[in-house]
Amino acid sequence: MPLLVTGATGPIGRLLVSQLHAAGQPVRVVSREASPVFPKGVEVVQGDFTKGDLPSSAFHEVKGVFVFPAQGGVDAFVQQAQALGVEYFVVLSSLAAALEHVRDQGSASALHHLAVENAVKATGIPATFLRPGTFANNLLAWAHSIKIEDTVYGPYPTPRQAPIHEEDIAAVAFAALTREGHQGKTYAMTGPQSLTRVEQLEAIGAAINKKLRFQEVSPEAFQESMSKFMPAPIIKMLLDYWSDTVSQPDLVRPTVEQVTGRKARTLVQWAQAHLADFS
């Protein structure tokens, strides 16, 4: 029976589709794009899943679904999935939804991902919730200044965070969708190392064989420069996270290895997989 994957062109969904296909698992994806590039044999349903009006054929013989936390919300989609016989959800959420820190209370990420989780729970269908911490992919925001001047500008050089490789998130999703014993579980996950932002930059430098520099700027200067590109609640969330993890480093979680049986990928490994982005 096919598994249905939403958010299939994103960094997690794309990798999940590849992993499922490589394992011989029939995969059906939902995509807004008419002709997205997927491995041969992957079935594509065109549409916006957040509207909850996909053709019923999208759910034909589908029992398991990967739910991407789309900004448009997932309420209508999971209700449609429930009505058409889906029996299991694997949901991409966020560690912010655990509300482990004061900074998470009312944060943009916590509010959004809790709404996604609650929509799924309201269906009564068994689910597994994946709660990754900060994505290593967020460091792609540094790519331009690294290419231009081997320098990154930002506040708070010393907070310690544990960025997680997108391949590892996809691998946990793969396990939850294809193996027994994951229903009803909530998985908090991180990368294998808690690194300062300077050390994160050094990991990228090691991968691309360059000496890179972190140039500290004030939180106020960062807020002013980013306000042209990013909503204020997101800027606040980032600054709160960086500020807090100076004195309260990210806790490294062993979840990836526990679920997949293999060690979580390091940040250097992530950077090596993204050489083209930084070179």
N, C-alpha and C positions, 0 to 999 in steps of 0.2 A: 504494500500500500504506500502511496506517496506521502511525503511530509510536505507541509506548506510553509514557506518561508516568506515573511514580510520584511521590508527594509533590505531587500536582497542586493541592492546596488551599493549599500553603505559598507564601511570598513569591516564590520562584524558579519553582516549577512552575506556579503560576497565570499568571505572565507568559509563560512559555514556551508554555503552551497557547494563550494569546491570540495570540502571535506566529505560531505554526504555523498556527492557524486563519485568521488574517488573510492568510496567504500561500497559502491554498488547500490546505494539506497536511492530509489526513485524520488525525485524532487520536483516540486511545483513551486514557482515563485510568483509573487505579485509585483508588478513594476508599472510605474507611470509611463515609462518609456516604451515606445512601440517595438524597438529592436535592441534591447540591451544585450550585451555580450555575456553569455553564460556558456559553460561547457556543453558540448553536443549531447542532446538527450534530455536536457533540463527543460521542463514544460513551463512556458511563460503565459501568465494571465495578465493582460493589460488592465490597469485601473488604479484608482486611489482607494486603498483599503480602508482609510479612515472614514469614508462616507458610509460604509456598511452596505453597499449596494453592488458587490461583486456578483458576477453570474454564478448561479448555483453550481455550475460545473467546476468552479474553482475549488469546491469542497468535496467533489466526488471521490469517495473512498478515503478521504483524509481523516485520520484520527488524531494526529499530532501536529501542532502549529507552533512556529517560532514567532513571537510577538515583539516587534520593534516598537519602542516607545515614541511614536511619532508625535510631533508638536500639535497636530490636529486632534490628538486624543485617540483612544482605541475603543471607546465604549460601544459605538455602533458596530464595529468590526467583531468584537468578541460576542456581542449579542447575536449577530448573524451566524457566527461560527457555532454558537450553542444551538441555535435553531436548526442548523444543518448537520448536526451530529458529531461535531468535534468532541473528543474525549480527553484531551490533554493539551495544556499550554506550557511552553517554556518562554519565560518573559525576561527580556533584557531590561533591567532596572538600574539602580545606582546605589552605591554604599551610603549616599546621603539619605536614602529612604530609611536607613536604620536609626537615624536620629541619635547617633552615638555622641555627638558633640553639640554644644550650645549653638555653634555656627550653623548647624543644619536646620535648626528650628526656623521655619519660614523661609528657608533659602529657595531660590528658583529651582534648583535641581530636586530638592526634597519634595516640594509641592507638586512638581510635574510627575515625578516617578511614583510618588505615593498615589496620585490620581490614577495612574496606569495600573498599579498593583490592585487598587481597590476595585477598579472596573472589572478586572479579571476575577477577583475573589467573589464579586457579586453574582457571577454566573454559576457558582457552585461547582465548576469543573475543576478537577485536580490540576495543579500547576506546580512548576518549579520556578523560583525567582532567582535570577542572577544579578548580584549586586557588586559589580566591579568598582574599585576605587578609581583614582585618576588614570586616564588612558595615556599610554606612551604617545599615542598619535597626537595628543595635544601639543607635543613639542615640535610638530611640523610648523607651528606658528613662528618658530625661530629660523626657519629655513632661509627666508629671504635675506635677513641680515647676516647670517652665516655665509651665504654665497657672496654677498657684496663686500663685507668687511671683516669676516671672521670674528664678529662681535655680536653679543646678544645684550639688549638693553631691557632692564626690568627691575622691579623692587624685590626686596627680600631674597638675597642670595643664599641664605643659610637654612631655610626650612627643609626638613627631611620628608620626602615623599617616596612612595613605592609604586611608580608607574607600571601598569600592566600592559603587556603585549597583546595586540588585538587577536593574534593567532591563538593565544591561550584562552581568551574569552570565547572565541568560536569553538575551541576544543571542548570546553566545559559544556557549552550548548549542545554540541554533537553528542557528548556522553549522555546528557539529560534526555535527549530526544530518542536515542537508539538503545539505551541500556536500562535494565530494570533497577529499581531502588532509589530513584531520584524524585518521584512524585511527592509533593508536600514539603520538599526541602527548600530552604533559602540559603544561597551560597554567597557569602561575602568573600571577595577575592582581590588580591593585589599582585604586584610583581614581587620578585624574590629579594629585593634589596630596598632599604630605605636610604635615599640619597639626597644630599643637598642639591639645590638648583645648580650650583657650581659643579658638583660632581656629575650631575646629569649632562651638563654641557661637556664635561671632560669625557664622558662615555661616547658622546657623539664625535668628539674630536679624535678619540682613539680609533673609531670606526673609519673615519675619513682621512686619518693620518694628518691632522692639522692641530696646531695650537690655537685654541679658541679662548676668547676673553668674555667674561661677564661684567658688564658695566652697570653698576647699580644706579637706579633713578628712584626718586621719591614716589611713594604711593600716590601722591597728589598729581605728580607729573604723568604717571602711568594712567591714572583715571582720565585726565584731560586728553591725552593722546588717543586713548582707546574709545572715548565717548563718541567719536565719529563713526565707529565701526561696530560697536557692541552695546546692547541694552544695559542700562544702569544696574539692574538687578544681577546681571551676569558679572559685571565688573566687581560689584560688591562681594559676590560669592567668591570670586577668585582671590581678592585681597584678604578676605576673612580666612580663607583656607591657607594661604601662604603665611599670614600673620600667626595663625594658631599653630601651624606645624613647625614653627621655630622652637617653641617650648614643648610641644606635644607631637613628636614625630609620628608619621603614619606607622601603624602596627602592621608588620608583615604577616600575611595570612598564608597558611600552607594549602589552601583549598585546591589550587590548580593541580598540584601533585596528588593530593588525596583523591580527587575525582578522576583524573586522567591517567594516573600512574606514571607520569613523567614530570620532571622538574620544570617549574615555570621558567620562561625565557628571560634572560637578563636584558638590561637596557642596551648594552653593547650589541647583543644579538639583534635587538630591535633596530638599532641604528644601522647595522650591517644590511638589514633587509630594506633599508630606505636610503641607500647610498645616493641614488639618483636625485632624491629630494634635497640633499644637502651639498651636492657637488656641482 
